[in-house]
Amino acid sequence: MKTKSYVYGQWVEGQGPGTAVSHAVTGEVVASTGSEGIDFARLLKYGRDVGGAALRELTLHQRANLLKSLGKYLLSKKDLFYTVSAATGATKTDSWVDIEGGISTLFSYSGIGRREFSNEKFIVEGAPEKLSAKGTFAARHILVSKRGVSVHINAFNFPCWGMLEKIAPSLVAGVPVVVKPATNSAYLTEAMVREIVESGILPEGSIQLICGRTGDLFEHLNEQDVVTFTGSASTGQMLRAHPNIIAKSIPFNMEADSLNCSILGESVALEEPEFDLFIKEITREMTTKAGQKCTAIRRIIVPTDKVAAVTEALKKRLAKTTMGDPAEEGVRMGPLLGAQQKADVHANVMALAEHCDLLIGGDDNFELVGKRAIKDAFYPPTLLLCKNPLQTDAPHCIEAFGPVSTIMPYEGFEQAIEIASKGQGSLVGSLFTYNDAEASNIILGCAPWHGRMLVINRDCCDESTGHGSPLPTLVHGGPGRAGGGEELGGGRAVKHYMQRTSIQGSPTTLMAITREYMAGAKTTSDDIHPFKKYFEDLQIGESLTTHRRTVTEADIVNFGCLSGDHFYAHFDELAAVDSFFGKRVAHGYFVISAAAGMFVEPSPGPVLANYGLENLRFIEPVGIGDTIQVKITAKKKISKDKRPEEKQATGVVVWDVEVFNQLGDIVALYDILTLVVRKEG
């Protein structure tokens, strides 16, 4: 089978014989991959002009909904992907992480896009910035979709997840993607892209696929394009130094394989749960995907007095790892992706063995389960011991990208931090301890060298996602050797594909651009109470100023009795005089309760419910005899998708609320959110 690329709206077979790709278990050729003959300049132009234009016509919520639909569709095709994945040597569990774990990223980013951002084609970021004394000149920050494409160069170990984790935030951002999988597992990525194209869910041009080399692609990139890379540090550094990347300051997000560590706390006794959890986690990270994970534990940092116990426990547990054909029952670890990968791993193990003691593995002295399995791509769990980790750089810079890890002793948490930092930057580190003081010292000391750190103990182990599981909502990246990028990270990943721009002008002009009211902008009003208007009829900047109300001692007493709040500043005349306020004052929550009574229109109407309250600040105290008044202004509107079980289509209206006293001084500021009926739907 010859893989094809999907470019400029069509499937294209590369010219020439291509590169042969073998079945990881049997060694049989299963595919050939090549991209010769593809017009990369045309490919990029097609993505920008066709895919980009179509995506930018959609709001962030609409783009997010596409991901949700796509996730559902791909799940319905998962059996196909599992069948194809078997050729990579992955076990069912390994494939689950890649296939269903990858698809779950689509659902995660669908939720992030609809939850964190407004239903607009752009993002308004942060609060307004006041730039002048009188408030007539201000600024906002916005993010808009870049007008280019995002090129995703992925590693071989996760052909599905590696693609989906990148395309999800890019598509929410409104930027079309060009996927370039690793050659030796491109056939699985191609199978998934075929289904994505077949689904018809994404606008044409949203996704293109290159199965083979990138040719002169980098030479045609421009200032609006973005490149993300996952793979070896050396390859990533070479690509990042491409003259066109440098000349045009093209964003290049790099996530490189790193020498991640796991630390056993000095406080952990051998009989405690944390010791067993530590051994289990290391074993799992060494054998899952046959250790072919950028987040795998390569360095095992252990208190000197526990090295012998850790060594014996790991030997015993790793000895139970059954290797062979993943199609056979009972097989727990499959092969590396191919014979070349095995040769690379072995060469690095031998390089490590020059500086470390080889404890187990590192040879072909093992048995395989399954008649189809040949040893060409299999490598056994391999454990080394570096007795003096501070006196050699080898285990901190040589990575055997397979089921290989090195034990390193330490004395004192400062030394553990020093050993961890010798990795020169890692994607992830983990610590096993039940001592929170120890956890604080080690985590804060190691944090500058890690993109993600987790502490595992008996309290969280049952629900922990584990050392090697990147999550869409958390940063996936790391400093130094790890590449210095942030591949995931919730809404931050979406913003990576957008241009942040500060805009300056009058509050009224900024309101018109951002579609959000801000203090100082001109407001409008009419004879109809805003709570009597449907979602579509409300205008940003529409305002209501209420009648006035004088606060009495009876108000304070009654609210105190109702709420049970008898704080001295409300009830003790003598103590209140000596207090911060200098007098008895009304409860802050009475003020906002009274405000609600003043601006709410009580009869039935389009406003269904109070949806929440945000950003509450009490500015000035309200005393007995003070008179308050309220001004509410429609600040922002967020259209919500109508669910099948809902009777009415709705949207959320965010109202800016100002409560001021008889002197015109603001006494309280906050936003309230109301659920309002939409006419449509």
N, C-alpha and C positions, 0 to 999 in steps of 0.2 A: 504494500500500500504506500502510495506517495502522498504525503501531506500537501495540502494546498493552503495558500494564503488568501485572506479575504480583504481585497483592496479595491478602492473606487467602485464599490457596489457589486463586485463580482468575485467568484472563486477563481483563483489563478494558480496553475501548477508551475513551479519553478523550472526553468530550462536546465538541461543537463541531468546527470545521474543523481545528484544530491548526496547527502551524507546518510549512510546506512545506520539505523538504530536497532539495537537488539533487545529481545525479551530478557529482562533481568534474571529470571529464574532458569530459563532453558537455553539462552544464548542464541536462539533463532532470530533472524532478522524480521522485524514486525513493521518497519516503516523506513522511508527515506525522506529526508527533509532538505529543501533548498529554496532559495528566493531569487535566484538569478533571473533577470529579465524584468523585474518589477521596477516601475518608474516611481522612485521614492519622492521626487518633487511633486508629481501628480497626486500621489497618495496623501501628502501633507495638505496640499491645496484642497483636495476633495474633503478631507476632514474639517478644515477651517470653514470652507464655503458652504458645504452641505450639512454636515453634522453640527457644527458650531451654530450656524444660523438657526437650525431647527430647535436645538436645545435652549438657546437664548430666548426663544419665543415663549418658553414655558416658565412658570414660577418655580421657586424652590420646592414648594409642596407638590406641584405636578411632577417634577423630576423625581422627587422622593417616592411618589406613588408608583412611578414606572419601576423603580427598584423592587418595591413590594410585589408587584405583578410578576416581574421577572423571577424573583425568588420562588414564588409559588410554582411557576412554570418549570423551572429547573429542578425543583424537588420532585415534580411528577416524572422527570426523566432520569432520576438518580440511578436507577438500576443499570442503565446504559453506561453511565460514567464509572460505576463500580466494575463492570465487565472490562472496560478499557484500562482502568487503573491497575488491574491485576498484572499487566505486562510490566509495570514499573517495579514489581516485587513487593508492593505494599501489602500488608495484612489488612483484614477488614477494618480493624481499629485505625490503622494508619490512613486508609482511604476515607474513613468517616471524618477524620480531622480535616483532610484536604477538601473533600467534596461537600459534605453537609456543613462542616465548619465554615467553609468559604461561602456557601449560600446564605448561612446565617448572618454573614457580614452585610449582605444586601438588606436584610430585614432591619439590622441594627442601624444602618445609615438612613434607611427610610424613616425610622422613628426619630433619629437625630435631626434630619432635615425638617420634619414637620413639627418637632417639639421645640427646637432651639431657635428656629428662624421664622420670620414672618412670611406670609404667602405672597411674596413679591419676587421680582426678577433680580433683586439685589439685596444686600445685607446692610443694615445700619448698625454700626458697632459703637458701643459705649455711650456715655452721657454727653450732652452738649457741652462745648467748651466756651465759656464766656471770655471774650477777647477785648471788651471795652468797658469803661466805667458805667456807662448808661445802658449797656446791654443791647445796643443797636447793631453791634458787629460781633458775630459769633462763628463757631465752627462745629462741624460734625465729621465723623469718619464713616465712609461707606466702602463696601467691597462689591465689585462688579466682576462678571465673568471675563477671563482673559479671552482674547480673540484668536487664540491659537489652538493647538492640540496638546494633549499630554501623552508623552511616549513612555510606556512602562516596560522596562527591561527586567524580566523575572528570572529567578533561579530555578534549577531543575527539580528541587525537592518538593515543591508544592505547586504543581501545574494548574490547579483550580483555585485554591485559596490565595495563592500569590497573585493571581490575576484579579480575582473578585475584590480583595481587600483594597486594591488600588483604583479599580474603575468605579467603585461605589461612591467615594467622596468626590471624584472628578466629575461624574455625571450629575450629582446633586449641585455641584458648582456651575454646571452648564458648559463644561469643556469636554469635547469629544476625545476618545482614547484610541491610541495605537498600541496594541499588545504585541510584545516580542517575547515569547517564551524561550526557555533554553532548548537547544536542539534535541537533546536525548530524551525529553519527555513532552515535546511539542504536540505529539499525536493526541495526548489527552486534552490539552488545552484546545486543540482544533475541534475535538468532538464537542466540547462545551460551547465554543463559539458558534459552531454550526447550529446548535439548538437555540442559542440566543438570536441568531439571524432568522432562523426558521419561525421563531415565535412572533416576529413582527412587532414586538412590544416597544423596542427602542426606535426612535426616528432614524431613518437611513443616514449613514455617515457617522453615527454616534460611536460605533466601534469598528476598528479594522484590525487585522491580524497579519503578522509577518512570521511565517514559519521558515526560518533560515537566517542568514546573515543580514545585517542592517545596511550593507553597502555604503552608499554615500548619503544615507539618511541625515546624519548629523550636519552635513554641509548645507542642507536646505532648511534647517531649523531657524526660526527668527525670534525676535524679542518677546513675542506673545506666547511662545511655546513653553512647555515644562517637561523636564525629564525626571523620571524616578527610576532608581536602580536598586535591585537586590541581588547580591552575589558576593564574590570574593572581594576583599579589600583592594587587591592589586588591580583587578579588572575595573572596579569602580573608580579608582584613582586615575587610571589611564583615560577612561571615558570623560571624567570630569575635567581633565586637562585638555580636552579637544579644543583646538584654536577657536572654533566657532562658538562653543559654549562660553569661553572666556571673553571673546571679543564682543558678544552680544549680551553678556550677563544673563544668560538663560538659567533660570532656577534649576538646580540639579539636586534632587533629594536622594541621598545614598543610605542604604541600610545594608551593612556588610556583616559577614560572619565574624563573630567575636569569641574571645576565650572567656566565656561566662563562668562564674564561680558559684558555688554553694558553700556556706559556712556553717559548721556545727559550733554552737555556742559553748564556751568553757563551762558554763553552769549546768550543762545537760549531763545527767548521770546515765549510765548504760541501761539501767532498768526503766528509765522514764520514756513516755510515749514519743517524745521528740527525737530520741535516738532512732527508734524504729521508723519513724516518718522520714527521717533523713536518708536512711538506707533505701527505703522503698522509692523515694523520689529520685535518687541518683540512678537506681536501677532502671526506673521507668524512662528517664531522660536518655540513658545510654542505649536503650533497646528500641524505643519508639522510633519509627522510620529508620531503623538501623543506625540511629545516632545522626542521621542526615538532617539536622535542624539547626538553623542559625541561632536558636536560643538554647541549644543543648548545654548541659553542664560539662565543661572541659576541665575545670580545676576544682578539686575537692579540698577545701581548706578546713583542717581538723586540729584540735588541741593536741599537742605532742603526746600527752599521756593517753590519748584515745586512738592513736594511729593504728596500733595492733588490733584493737577491737573493731574499728571501722573496716580495716583490711579484711579480716576474717569474715565479717558479716557480709561484705560485698562479694567476696569470693563465693561464699555459700549461696547467696541469692542469685548471682549471675550464672552459676553452674546449672541452675534450673531452667535457663533460657533455651528453649527448643528452637533450633534453626532449621529452615527448609522451605519447601514450597508453601506459600501462604494458603494455597487452596486445600492443603491437608489439615485435618483436625489436630489441634494441639500445638500447632506451630505458633510461636510467640514473636519470632523475629525473622524477617525475610532478608533478601540480599541488598547490597548497595545497588545503585541504579545500573552499573555496568562494570565490565572488567577494567576499564581505564580508571574508573573511580576507585576501585579496589587497589589498583597499583599506586594511585596517588596517596590513599590512606596509608598503605603499608610503608611507602617511602617516608612519610612523615612520622610514623611510629618508630621506624628505625632511627630517624634523626633525633627523636625524643629519647630513645633508649641509650644514646651516647651520653646523656646527661642524667638519666633517671634509671631506676631499676624496673625491669619489665616483670610484673607479678603474674599476670595471666594473659593468655591470648597472644596476638601478634604473629600467628602462623596458620598453617592449613591443617592443623591437627584437630579436626572436629568432624562430627557426623552430621549428615543432612537427612531430613525426613522428606520423602516423596521421590518417586522414580524420575520425575522430570527434572529435578534440581541438579545442576552441575555447579562445581565450586568456583567457576570463573569470577562471579561477582559477590560471593559470600565472604564475610569477614567476621571473626568471632568477637564477642565482648572482650575488650582489652583494657587492662588496668595497669597503671604505672605508679611508681612512688618517687617523688623528688624530695630527697632528705633535706636539702638546703635551698628552698625556693627563693631566698633572698640573695643567693650567691650565683645564680644562673638565670639567664633570660630565656632559655630554650622553651620551657613549658608555658611561658607568658607570650610567646610570639609564634610558635609553631602549632598549627592546628591540623589535627588529623580529623577530617570531616566524616566521621563514622562512629561506631560504638566504642569510643576511646575516651578515657578520662584519667587524670593524674592526681594522686593524693599528695597533699602538701601540709606539713605540720606547722603550727604556730604556737607562740607563747605570749599571752596577753592580747587584748583586743586591738591595741595599737599595731601590733605586728600583723594581725589578721587583715586590718585595713590596708597596711602597706603591701602585703602580698596581693590582695584583691586589686589594688591600684596599678600593679605592675602589668596588668593586662592592657593598659593604655586605652581604656575605654571599652565598655561592654553594653550589650543590649539589655541584659538582665542579670541580676544577682539575687540570691535567696539566702535567708538566715533561718536556722532552726534553733529556737530557744523559747523558754517559758519565763525568762527573766526580762522584764520590760526595760530595766535600766541598761542591761547589756544590749538589748535591741536598739535602744536610743543611741548609745555610743557608736555601735557598729554601723547602723543605717546612716546616721548623719555623717560619719566619717567616709563611708563608701559612696554616698549619693553623687558627689561630683564626677565620679567615674562611670556612672550607670544611667541608662535611660529609664529603667524600671527596677524596683526592688520589692521583694515581698518577704514578710515574716510569717513562718508557718509554725503553728503549735497545736496543742490538743483542742484549743477552743475553736479554731477555724478550719481544721484539716478536713472535716467532712464536706465542707462546701467550697473549699479552696479550688481554684481552677488550675493550680499547680505552677511550677517554675517556668515551664516552657510554653505557656499559652498566652499569646498576645490577644488583647481584647480591643474591639473597635472603639470603645469609649476611652481607652487609655493610650498614652504615648507608646508607640512601638518604634524604637530607634535608640540611639545612644551616642555619646561623644567619642572623639578620637578615632581609634581603630574601627569602631562600630559605624562610622560614617558621618556622624554629626547631624543626622536627619531625624525627622519624625514622620514615619510612614502613616501611622494612624493617630489617634488622639481625639476622637469625637469631632466636634465642630471645628477644631483647629485644622484637621486634615482637609475639610471642605475649603477653608479659607486659603489653604496653600495654593489652590488652583485659581484664586481670584486676585484682583488687584485692589489693594487698599489705597484709598485716596482721601485726603482731608479736603473738605470743601468749606469755604469761608463766604460769609455774606450776612445779610440781615436775617433775623429769626424768621420772618415771613417767607423770604425766598428759600431758606433752608427747609422750612416746613413743606413748601411746594415740591422740592426736589426729593426729600426723604419720605414724604407722606406720613410724617410724624410731627405732632405739635410740640413746640418747645416754648419755654417762658420767653415773653417779649414778642411773640408772633401775634399778628392781628387775628382777632377772633370774630365770629359772626353769631347771630342769634335771631330767632323769629318768635312768633306767638305760640308755636307748638312746642310743648315740653320735649326735650330730646329723648326721654324714655318712652315716648309715644311713637317714635319713628322706627321703621324697619332698618335692618343693617345697611341695605343699599342706599337708603335715603339720608343717612347720617353723613355729614361732611367733617373731615378732619379740621379742627379749629372751631367747630361749632360749640357754643358755650352757653351756660346758664348761671346767673347770679341769683342767689336765693334771698328770701326775706331774712331779717335779723332775729336773734334770740339773746335775751339777757340771762346770764347764768345766776342762779339763786342758791342760797344755802340749802334750801329744800332739795334742789337738784343733786347736790353733793351727797347729802344725807341719804336720799332715796337710792342713788346709784351705789353707794357704799353698802347699804342693806341688801340690795339686789345682788351685787357681785360678791359680797363678802370681803371686799377690800377696804380695811379700816386703817390704812397707812396714816401715820401721825400727821403728815403734811396736809391731809384732807380733813382731819378731825380734831387735832390738838392745837388750840389757838396759841398757847405759849410756846410749844416746841416749834410750831410753824414759823413764828417770828424769828427764831434763831436759826432757821434752816436756810438752805440754799435759796429758797424762794422768797423768804422774808414775810410771807403771809400764807394763810390757808388757800389752797388751790384746788381746782376741780381735777378729777381723775382724767388722765390723758385719754383713756378709753371712753369716758363719758363724752369728751369733746368730739371724737369721731363718730360716736353713736348718735349724738345730737345732730352732727353734720348730716348723717345719713337720713335722719328724719326730716331734715330741711330740704335736701335735694331730691329725694325719692318721690316719684309720682305713684301714688298708692293703687290706682285702679289697674285692672288687667290690661296688658298691652304687649308689644313685641319683646320687651325685656322679660326674660324668663327667670333669671336667677343671678345672684351675686356669685361670680366665678373665682373671686379671690381678692387679696389686698397685698400690695407690694410697696417696698421702699418707704415705709412709714417713718417720719421724723417729727418729733415734737420740738418746735422751735422756741416758743415763748410760753410761759405759764398763763393759765386763764384763772383769774380769781373771782370771788363773789362780786357781782355787780358788773363784770365785764360783759360786753355784747359781742357775739360772734356772728359771722356771715360766711357763706361758702360760695366758691366759684368752681364749677366743674367744666372741663373742656374735653371734647373728644380728641384723644391723643393718638391713637393708633387703632386700626381695624385689622383683624385676622380672620379670614374666611376659613371655616372648618368643613372638612369633608363629611357628607351625610352618610351615616352608617345605615345598613339595611334595617336595623331594628328601631331607628329613630323616626318619629312621626314628622318632624319638621327639620328643615335645613337651618343651620345656625352659624353664627360667627361670634367671635369674641371682640368686644370693644373695650379698649383700655382708656380710662378717663383720668385726666390730671385733676387732682383735687387740691384746692387751696382753701384753708380755713384761716380767716384773719379777724382781728378784733376791731374795736371802735376807732383805734388810731391808725388802722390800715396796716398794722404789723402782722406778718404771717405767724400763726401760732401752730399750725400743723400742715405738713405736706405729705401726700401719698398718691399712689395710683390704685384705683379699683378696677376690677375686670367684671364685665357683665356679659352674660350669654344672651344674644339677641337673635330673634328670628330673621331668617333671610326669606325674601319673596320667592326666589328661585328654588326649585327642588321640592 
